[in-house]
Structures are given as C-alpha cells and as structure tokens.
Amino acid sequence: MPIKPIDLQTLFSQLEQVGRERAAGKDGNVGILQQSLQGMAQLKKREEEAKAVRKPESSDDGAPGVNEREGGSREGKAGARREKDEAADEAAPNVISDPDLGSRVDISG
C-alpha cells in the first residue's frame, strides 16, 4: 500500500507531539525508578533506626535508683524485715502468736 502525500503531511504535523510523548515516557520511567530507589533508601534507614539502641531521653520519669544499705544486701533486707515485724508487733500488742501454729499438717484425715 503506497503512502499518499496527505498521509505524510499528517505525520509531519504530529511528529513534534510524538517526540514529546516519547520524552515524557522516558522521563516517567526514570521518575518511577528514582522514586523506588528513594523508597528503598528510606525503608533501609527506618530498619537501621529500629535496630539501633538509644539512650533514654530523660531518666526523671522512670523508677528511682537503687540505694544500697550498709552491711550488704541480704543483711539489709533481713534487717528491714525485722524492723517491719517489730513495728507490726508494737502496733498490734493484743495479738498472741504461737510459734507452732501452722507449722504442722494433719494428714490422718
């Protein structure tokens, strides 16, 4: 099928538009590629930040520090228990305590 002069005239007039469309297509593909690379870089950065160990910003909101007592930790705890028991005994002087109470179990049922 031969090409007629009217067809050539139509093609030449649309040649500029075709060139613009091709350039936009190429730029679009490059733009998509750049966006995907930037997305991957951001994802990698987020993963590294998630894995990183950070110091707390302020320790004022957390629990207070541990204060050690003189005489070691076990003796300090036992002494504190004794002091609590003595304070409880002084607060309730009418209570009688039996040392054998609750130490034996009757299984002869």
Phi and psi restraints in degrees (value plus and minus 20) as a CYANA .aco file:
   2 PRO   PHI     -94.9   -54.9
   2 PRO   PSI     134.0   174.0
   3 ILE   PHI    -109.8   -69.8
   3 ILE   PSI     108.2   148.2
   4 LYS   PHI    -112.2   -72.2
   4 LYS   PSI     135.4   175.4
   5 PRO   PHI     -80.1   -40.1
   5 PRO   PSI     -51.6   -11.6
   6 ILE   PHI     -87.2   -47.2
   6 ILE   PSI     -54.2   -14.2
   7 ASP   PHI     -86.1   -46.1
   7 ASP   PSI     -62.5   -22.5
   8 LEU   PHI     -83.2   -43.2
   8 LEU   PSI     -59.6   -19.6
   9 GLN   PHI     -83.5   -43.5
   9 GLN   PSI     -60.8   -20.8
  10 THR   PHI     -87.0   -47.0
  10 THR   PSI     -62.5   -22.5
  11 LEU   PHI     -85.0   -45.0
  11 LEU   PSI     -62.7   -22.7
  12 PHE   PHI     -84.6   -44.6
  12 PHE   PSI     -55.9   -15.9
  13 SER   PHI     -90.7   -50.7
  13 SER   PSI     -47.4    -7.4
  14 GLN   PHI    -115.5   -75.5
  14 GLN   PSI     -22.8    17.2
  15 LEU   PHI     -79.8   -39.8
  15 LEU   PSI     -62.2   -22.2
  16 GLU   PHI     -83.4   -43.4
  16 GLU   PSI     -61.7   -21.7
  17 GLN   PHI     -85.4   -45.4
  17 GLN   PSI     -59.1   -19.1
  18 VAL   PHI     -84.2   -44.2
  18 VAL   PSI     -60.6   -20.6
  19 GLY   PHI     -82.4   -42.4
  19 GLY   PSI     -61.2   -21.2
  20 ARG   PHI     -83.9   -43.9
  20 ARG   PSI     -62.7   -22.7
  21 GLU   PHI     -83.7   -43.7
  21 GLU   PSI     -60.6   -20.6
  22 ARG   PHI     -85.0   -45.0
  22 ARG   PSI     -63.4   -23.4
  23 ALA   PHI     -84.1   -44.1
  23 ALA   PSI     -60.8   -20.8
  24 ALA   PHI     -85.1   -45.1
  24 ALA   PSI     -57.5   -17.5
  25 GLY   PHI     -83.6   -43.6
  25 GLY   PSI     -62.3   -22.3
  26 LYS   PHI     -86.5   -46.5
  26 LYS   PSI     -64.2   -24.2
  27 ASP   PHI     -84.0   -44.0
  27 ASP   PSI     -56.2   -16.2
  28 GLY   PHI     -83.1   -43.1
  28 GLY   PSI     -63.4   -23.4
  29 ASN   PHI     -85.1   -45.1
  29 ASN   PSI     -60.2   -20.2
  30 VAL   PHI     -86.8   -46.8
  30 VAL   PSI     -60.6   -20.6
  31 GLY   PHI     -81.7   -41.7
  31 GLY   PSI     -61.9   -21.9
  32 ILE   PHI     -84.6   -44.6
  32 ILE   PSI     -61.8   -21.8
  33 LEU   PHI     -82.6   -42.6
  33 LEU   PSI     -64.3   -24.3
  34 GLN   PHI     -84.1   -44.1
  34 GLN   PSI     -60.5   -20.5
  35 GLN   PHI     -83.6   -43.6
  35 GLN   PSI     -61.2   -21.2
  36 SER   PHI     -86.9   -46.9
  36 SER   PSI     -58.7   -18.7
  37 LEU   PHI     -85.0   -45.0
  37 LEU   PSI     -61.7   -21.7
  38 GLN   PHI     -85.0   -45.0
  38 GLN   PSI     -59.5   -19.5
  39 GLY   PHI     -82.4   -42.4
  39 GLY   PSI     -61.7   -21.7
  40 MET   PHI     -85.6   -45.6
  40 MET   PSI     -59.6   -19.6
  41 ALA   PHI     -84.8   -44.8
  41 ALA   PSI     -60.7   -20.7
  42 GLN   PHI     -86.5   -46.5
  42 GLN   PSI     -60.4   -20.4
  43 LEU   PHI     -82.5   -42.5
  43 LEU   PSI     -63.2   -23.2
  44 LYS   PHI     -84.3   -44.3
  44 LYS   PSI     -60.1   -20.1
  45 LYS   PHI     -84.1   -44.1
  45 LYS   PSI     -61.9   -21.9
  46 ARG   PHI     -83.6   -43.6
  46 ARG   PSI     -60.9   -20.9
  47 GLU   PHI     -83.9   -43.9
  47 GLU   PSI     -60.9   -20.9
  48 GLU   PHI     -85.3   -45.3
  48 GLU   PSI     -59.6   -19.6
  49 GLU   PHI     -86.1   -46.1
  49 GLU   PSI     -55.5   -15.5
  50 ALA   PHI     -88.9   -48.9
  50 ALA   PSI     -54.7   -14.7
  51 LYS   PHI    -101.3   -61.3
  51 LYS   PSI     -39.1     0.9
  52 ALA   PHI     -91.4   -51.4
  52 ALA   PSI     126.8   166.8
  53 VAL   PHI    -117.0   -77.0
  53 VAL   PSI     105.1   145.1
  54 ARG   PHI    -135.5   -95.5
  54 ARG   PSI     129.1   169.1
  55 LYS   PHI     -98.1   -58.1
  55 LYS   PSI     129.6   169.6
  56 PRO   PHI     -84.7   -44.7
  56 PRO   PSI     127.2   167.2
  57 GLU   PHI     -90.1   -50.1
  57 GLU   PSI     -62.7   -22.7
  58 SER   PHI    -165.3  -125.3
  58 SER   PSI     119.1   159.1
  59 SER   PHI    -116.1   -76.1
  59 SER   PSI     -13.5    26.5
  60 ASP   PHI     -90.2   -50.2
  60 ASP   PSI     -51.2   -11.2
  61 ASP   PHI    -101.6   -61.6
  61 ASP   PSI     -39.3     0.7
  62 GLY   PHI    -101.4   -61.4
  62 GLY   PSI    -190.4  -150.4
  63 ALA   PHI     -91.8   -51.8
  63 ALA   PSI     132.1   172.1
  64 PRO   PHI     -89.3   -49.3
  64 PRO   PSI     139.9   179.9
  65 GLY   PHI     -89.5   -49.5
  65 GLY   PSI     145.7   185.7
  66 VAL   PHI    -106.3   -66.3
  66 VAL   PSI     109.4   149.4
  67 ASN   PHI    -125.7   -85.7
  67 ASN   PSI     100.9   140.9
  68 GLU   PHI    -108.8   -68.8
  68 GLU   PSI     121.6   161.6
  69 ARG   PHI    -114.6   -74.6
  69 ARG   PSI     142.0   182.0
  70 GLU   PHI     -92.0   -52.0
  70 GLU   PSI     128.8   168.8
  71 GLY   PHI      72.0   112.0
  71 GLY   PSI      -8.9    31.1
  72 GLY   PHI      71.1   111.1
  72 GLY   PSI     143.6   183.6
  73 SER   PHI     -96.0   -56.0
  73 SER   PSI     -58.3   -18.3
  74 ARG   PHI     -89.4   -49.4
  74 ARG   PSI     -64.2   -24.2
  75 GLU   PHI     -86.3   -46.3
  75 GLU   PSI     -56.2   -16.2
  76 GLY   PHI     -84.7   -44.7
  76 GLY   PSI     -60.8   -20.8
  77 LYS   PHI     -88.8   -48.8
  77 LYS   PSI     -62.5   -22.5
  78 ALA   PHI     -84.8   -44.8
  78 ALA   PSI     -59.9   -19.9
  79 GLY   PHI     -85.2   -45.2
  79 GLY   PSI     -58.0   -18.0
  80 ALA   PHI     -86.9   -46.9
  80 ALA   PSI     -58.0   -18.0
  81 ARG   PHI     -85.2   -45.2
  81 ARG   PSI     -63.4   -23.4
  82 ARG   PHI     -81.0   -41.0
  82 ARG   PSI     -61.8   -21.8
  83 GLU   PHI     -83.8   -43.8
  83 GLU   PSI     -59.4   -19.4
  84 LYS   PHI     -86.1   -46.1
  84 LYS   PSI     -62.3   -22.3
  85 ASP   PHI     -83.4   -43.4
  85 ASP   PSI     -62.8   -22.8
  86 GLU   PHI     -84.9   -44.9
  86 GLU   PSI     -59.5   -19.5
  87 ALA   PHI     -85.8   -45.8
  87 ALA   PSI     -58.3   -18.3
  88 ALA   PHI     -88.1   -48.1
  88 ALA   PSI     -57.6   -17.6
  89 ASP   PHI     -85.8   -45.8
  89 ASP   PSI     -59.4   -19.4
  90 GLU   PHI     -89.8   -49.8
  90 GLU   PSI     -53.5   -13.5
  91 ALA   PHI     -93.2   -53.2
  91 ALA   PSI     -51.3   -11.3
  92 ALA   PHI    -142.9  -102.9
  92 ALA   PSI      56.9    96.9
  93 PRO   PHI     -94.4   -54.4
  93 PRO   PSI     -36.3     3.7
  94 ASN   PHI    -103.4   -63.4
  94 ASN   PSI     -24.5    15.5
  95 VAL   PHI    -106.8   -66.8
  95 VAL   PSI     110.1   150.1
  96 ILE   PHI    -123.1   -83.1
  96 ILE   PSI     110.5   150.5
  97 SER   PHI    -133.7   -93.7
  97 SER   PSI     114.3   154.3
  98 ASP   PHI    -126.5   -86.5
  98 ASP   PSI     102.7   142.7
  99 PRO   PHI     -86.7   -46.7
  99 PRO   PSI     -45.2    -5.2
 100 ASP   PHI    -106.3   -66.3
 100 ASP   PSI     -29.3    10.7
 101 LEU   PHI     -89.4   -49.4
 101 LEU   PSI     101.2   141.2
 102 GLY   PHI      65.3   105.3
 102 GLY   PSI     -18.6    21.4
 103 SER   PHI    -115.4   -75.4
 103 SER   PSI     -31.5     8.5
 104 ARG   PHI    -141.9  -101.9
 104 ARG   PSI     123.7   163.7
 105 VAL   PHI    -140.1  -100.1
 105 VAL   PSI     112.0   152.0
 106 ASP   PHI    -112.5   -72.5
 106 ASP   PSI      92.7   132.7
 107 ILE   PHI    -126.1   -86.1
 107 ILE   PSI     -11.4    28.6
 108 SER   PHI    -100.8   -60.8
 108 SER   PSI     -25.8    14.2
